[in-house]
């Protein structure tokens, strides 16, 4: 798992991505593993769209009755995680399904927390978008703020 900068944002490069755990509290969280040492938590705190070949479903984390479709993601292959600088998050699964989260004007929409062999990083979509990236890298002193522009 590597964070790669793209023209309009970032992509998490995955070799064998898989949803290892689903956690539900006031948000929907997916733990994505990519081999034995790389893990990434996707924490979704606002409305998201879950798109399959048959339909689109709205998932609202604070409304538990909308979360049932997300349970089908357990053990699903993850082929791509794309993050736009303006705050759009898109997760693509091996069967073509997608989970999409747009920025929210009033709330933090999502967080992506990754721990890899090379780096620990957190990407946050604050209210209004404009993603912020925190990275520790190999330096134990955590550097905060946008590190990739």
C-alpha positions as CSV (number, residue, x, y, z in Angstrom):
1,X,0.0,0.0,0.0
2,X,1.5,3.3,-1.1
3,X,0.0,6.8,-1.2
4,X,0.7,8.1,-4.8
5,X,0.1,11.7,-5.7
6,X,-2.1,12.3,-8.8
7,X,-2.9,15.5,-10.6
8,X,-6.2,16.1,-8.7
9,X,-5.4,14.3,-5.5
10,X,-4.1,11.0,-4.3
11,X,-4.5,7.3,-4.9
12,X,-3.7,4.5,-2.5
13,X,-2.0,1.8,-4.6
14,X,-3.1,-1.6,-3.4
15,X,-1.7,-5.0,-4.4
16,X,-4.1,-7.3,-2.4
17,X,-6.6,-5.0,-0.8
18,X,-9.3,-6.6,1.3
19,X,-11.9,-5.4,3.8
20,X,-10.8,-7.2,7.0
21,X,-13.2,-5.6,9.4
22,X,-16.3,-3.4,9.6
23,X,-16.9,-1.2,12.6
24,X,-20.0,0.8,13.3
25,X,-20.4,3.5,15.9
26,X,-21.4,7.1,15.0
27,X,-19.5,6.4,11.8
28,X,-18.9,3.5,9.3
29,X,-15.3,2.3,9.4
30,X,-13.7,-0.3,7.1
31,X,-10.3,-1.8,7.9
32,X,-8.6,-2.5,4.6
33,X,-5.5,-4.8,4.7
34,X,-3.0,-5.1,1.9
35,X,-0.7,-7.9,2.8
36,X,0.5,-8.7,6.3
37,X,1.9,-5.3,7.3
38,X,-0.2,-2.6,5.6
39,X,-3.5,-1.5,7.1
40,X,-5.8,1.4,6.4
41,X,-8.9,2.5,8.3
42,X,-11.5,4.3,6.2
43,X,-13.8,6.2,8.6
44,X,-16.9,7.6,7.0
45,X,-18.8,10.1,9.2
46,X,-21.4,11.6,6.7
47,X,-23.7,10.5,3.9
48,X,-22.2,8.2,1.3
49,X,-23.4,6.5,-1.8
50,X,-23.0,2.8,-2.2
51,X,-23.2,1.9,-5.9
52,X,-23.7,-1.6,-7.2
53,X,-24.5,-2.8,-10.8
54,X,-28.1,-3.0,-9.8
55,X,-28.7,0.1,-7.7
56,X,-27.5,3.0,-5.6
57,X,-28.1,3.1,-1.9
58,X,-27.5,6.0,0.5
59,X,-25.6,5.2,3.7
60,X,-26.1,7.6,6.6
61,X,-23.8,6.5,9.5
62,X,-26.0,7.9,12.3
63,X,-29.1,6.1,10.9
64,X,-28.4,2.4,11.6
65,X,-31.2,1.2,9.3
66,X,-29.2,2.5,6.3
67,X,-26.1,0.5,7.1
68,X,-27.2,-3.0,6.1
69,X,-25.8,-2.8,2.5
70,X,-22.3,-2.0,4.0
71,X,-22.2,-5.4,5.6
72,X,-21.8,-7.0,2.2
73,X,-18.3,-5.3,2.0
74,X,-16.8,-7.7,4.6
75,X,-14.0,-9.7,3.1
76,X,-14.5,-7.8,-0.3
77,X,-11.5,-7.1,-2.5
78,X,-10.5,-3.5,-2.7
79,X,-9.0,-2.5,-6.0
80,X,-8.7,1.3,-5.6
81,X,-9.0,4.1,-3.1
82,X,-9.0,7.5,-4.7
83,X,-9.0,10.9,-2.9
84,X,-9.6,14.2,-4.7
85,X,-8.0,17.3,-3.2
86,X,-11.5,18.9,-3.0
87,X,-12.6,16.1,-0.6
88,X,-14.2,13.4,-2.7
89,X,-13.4,9.8,-1.6
90,X,-14.1,6.8,-3.8
91,X,-13.4,3.2,-2.9
92,X,-13.7,0.6,-5.7
93,X,-14.2,-3.0,-5.0
94,X,-13.2,-6.1,-7.0
95,X,-16.7,-6.8,-8.2
96,X,-17.1,-3.2,-9.5
97,X,-19.1,-1.8,-6.5
98,X,-18.2,1.6,-5.3
99,X,-18.5,3.6,-2.1
100,X,-18.4,7.4,-2.7
101,X,-18.2,10.1,-0.1
102,X,-18.5,13.8,-0.9
103,X,-17.2,16.6,1.4
104,X,-19.7,18.1,3.8
105,X,-20.1,21.8,4.4
106,X,-20.6,21.4,8.2
107,X,-18.8,18.2,9.3
108,X,-15.7,16.2,8.8
109,X,-16.8,13.8,6.0
110,X,-14.1,11.1,6.3
111,X,-10.7,10.1,7.5
112,X,-8.2,7.7,5.9
113,X,-5.7,6.4,8.5
114,X,-2.9,4.2,7.0
115,X,0.0,2.4,8.5
116,X,2.5,0.9,6.1
117,X,6.1,-0.3,6.3
118,X,7.3,3.1,5.1
119,X,4.9,5.6,6.7
120,X,2.0,6.3,9.0
121,X,-0.4,8.9,7.5
122,X,-3.8,10.4,8.0
123,X,-5.8,12.2,5.4
124,X,-8.8,14.2,6.6
125,X,-11.7,15.8,4.8
126,X,-12.6,18.8,7.0
127,X,-15.8,20.8,6.6
128,X,-16.0,22.1,3.0
129,X,-13.3,19.8,1.6
130,X,-9.6,20.7,0.9
131,X,-8.0,17.5,2.2
132,X,-5.4,17.8,4.9
133,X,-2.6,15.2,5.1
134,X,-0.6,14.3,8.2
135,X,2.5,12.0,7.8
136,X,5.1,10.6,10.2
137,X,7.3,9.0,7.6
138,X,10.5,7.7,9.0
139,X,10.9,10.7,11.2
140,X,9.4,10.1,14.7
141,X,8.4,13.8,14.9
142,X,5.0,14.0,13.3
143,X,4.7,16.7,10.7
144,X,1.2,18.2,10.5
145,X,-0.5,20.0,7.6
146,X,-0.8,19.6,3.9
147,X,2.4,17.8,2.9
148,X,1.4,17.2,-0.8
149,X,0.1,20.1,-2.8
